[in-house]
Amino acid sequence: MSRVLVTGAARADSIAAGVVPRLVADGWEVVTSDLDAGDVPCDLSTPSGPDELIERVSATHGTIDALVLSHAHDVESGILDTTADSFDRHVAVNARASLLLVAAFARQVGDGGGAIVAFTSDHTTGNLPYGASKGALDRIVISAARELGPRGISANVVNPGPIDTGWMEEGLAATLEPHHPLGRLGTPADIAGVVSFLLSPQGRWVSGQLLHTDGGFSARF
């Protein structure tokens, strides 16, 4: 059975939590991680956390065949009120940890290769440290597609657009829905199908892409 590690699946309404049951239905053995809960607890804000996580999962479950990066640190602030400590923590969790996880994953991948899917965001104004760190994540994953391709590893970044996973303020969903081509916001289940395809043998030819899987929301301008 193929094995996938999914980060950031602790919250019941998160995108990752919606992805997990789809991957289980596809026949994957799914391992999840979180600081406080999950199969293999870890702290991705530390320099050693990502390597320790991959080592622990590999030792306990065996070789990891796919990696889904859905963990994130997000505290809203802008140019004038973002502190150095806050910016550093966003970069540490959203970008540095992702880089180290990708590298550790690639080192243990077997001859059959593997697949990486990471979630990104368009947030910038008013959410600067989150958006900046996600921009760095984009480049890390796209670079991984080129560098790790000879190892049989595909890597893609998925931008799911506005999906209400508990972060939307009251009324925001109602404001956004009329601007969506399909008349509704996306759900974790919508994104689960995309991840399912990208991790499948049929989806491995897609690599090095930043995919807007938002039902056409980003095409409104």
N, C-alpha and C positions, 0 to 999 in steps of 0.2 A: 504494500500500500504506500502511495506517495504521501509525503509529510509536508505540511505548510505551517510556518510560524506567523501568527497575526499579532501585531502590537496594537494597543489602544482599544481593546475590546471589552474593557471592564464595565463601561456604562451600558445599561440595557438598551438605551435608545440611540446608541452611536452607530455610525456607518459600519464600523468593524463588526459590531454585534449583529448587524444584519447580514454581513458577508459570511460569517462563520457557519450558520446553518446551511447556506447554499453550498459551501465547499464540502461540508459533511455529506450532503446529499449527492454531491459529485463523486464521492468516494475518497476524499482526502482524509488523512488523519490530521486534525487541527490541534495545534498547541497555541495557547494564548499567553500573554504576559502582562503584568501590571505591578506597580510598586506594592499595592495593598492586597491585590487579589489575582486570581488566575492560576494556571497550571504551574508557571515558573515565574515567581515574583522577581522584580529587578528594579533598579533605579537608573533610568536612562539619562539622568542629568549629570551623572558622574562619568569621568573619562574611562573608567574600567567597566561600567555597567553593561555596555553593548557586547563586549567580548565575553564577559562572564555569562551573559544570557545565552549567546550562541553555544558556548562551551557546555553549559548546563543542559540545554535542550538536546544537543548532540549526544552527550554522555547518557542521558536518561532515555531518550526516544530513538536515537539513531540519526542518520544523515537527514538534513533539512533540504527538501527539493524546491521549495518556493518560499518567498518572503513577501508579506503584505505589511507595509509600513503605514499605520493609521494613528500612531501616537502623536500627541501635540501638546504644547504648552501655549496658552492663549490668555493674555491679560491686555485688554484694550488700552491703548494710549497713542499719542501722536508725537510730532516732532518736539513740541515744547515741554511735554511732561513724561517722556520716556527716560528712565534712569539708566545708567550704565549697567547696573546690576540686573535690571529687568531685561535689557537687550541681550546681555550675555547669557541669561538663562534661556531665553527663547532660542538663541543660536545653538546653545548646548544641547537642548532637547530636540528641536525640530531639524537642525542641520547636522551638527557634529555627531549626535547619536545615530542618525540615519547613515551617515558616511561610514561610521565604524561598524554598524550592523551589516551593511552591504559588503564591506571588505571581509568581515569574519564569515559571513554566509558564503561568499565566493570561495574562500580558502577550504571550506569543508565539502563543497559540492562534488558529487561523484561524476562518473563518466557520462551520465545521462543529461548533464547540464541542469539548468533550473530557470526560474522566472522570478522577477522582482516587480511588484506594483506598489507605488507610493501615492498618497493623496496630497494634493496641493490646494491652493486657494488664491483668489484674485484680490484678497483684502489688502488694502494699502492705507488710504487716508483714515485716520482715527484708529487704526489697528496696525500701526507701522512695524513694531518688532515682530509680530506674527507674520505679516506679509513679507517682510524682508528675509526672515529665516526660511519661509516657504519658497521664496525665490531662489535661495541658495540650494534648497533641497532639489528643486527642478534641475539645476545644473549638475548636481551630484549624480542623480539618477540617469539623466541623459548621457553624461560622460561614462557611466557604468555600462550602458548599452554598447558603446564603442569599445571600451577597454576589456570588458568581460565577455564580449561576443565570442571570441575564440575558445572560451571555456564552455560554450553552449548555453550561455545565460542571456536571456532577454530581460530588458528593463524598461519600464514605462511609468510615466507620471499621469495620474488621473485627476482632473479638476471636475468635481461633481456639481459645481454650481450651488445655489442656495437650497440646502436641505435642512429642514427643521429637526434637529436632533436635541432640542432643549435649549438652544442658545438664543432663539429669536424672541425679541420683546413682543409683548402683546400687540397685536394688530399688524406686525410686520409681514407675516405670511399673507394676510388679506391684501396688503398693499402690493406685494410682489406678484401674486397670482395673476392679476389681469395683464401683466407684462410678459407672462410666459406663453410661448406659442402653443403649448399643449393645454393651457388653462389650469394647470396645477403645478405645485412644486414637486420635486423628485423625492423619492423615499430611499431608505437604505436598501430595500429589495431591488430597486431599479439599478443601483450601483453594483449590487451583488452579482447580477448577470454579466456585467462588464468584466468584473474581476474574474469570474468563472471562465469567461472566454480567454482572457489574456493569460491565464495560468494553464489553459488546456494545450495539448499538442497542436491543435489547429490555430491557436492564437499566438504561438511563439514566434511566428514570422513578423508579427508587429513588435517593433523594438525601437527604442530611442525616441519615443513620441511623447508629447504633452497633449493628452486627449481631453477635449471638452465634452464630457459625457453628461450634458446638462439639459437634454431634451430640446436644444435650440435656444436656450435662454441667452447665451452669449452672442447669438446672432441677431439680437434685437436692434443693434445700432447700425 
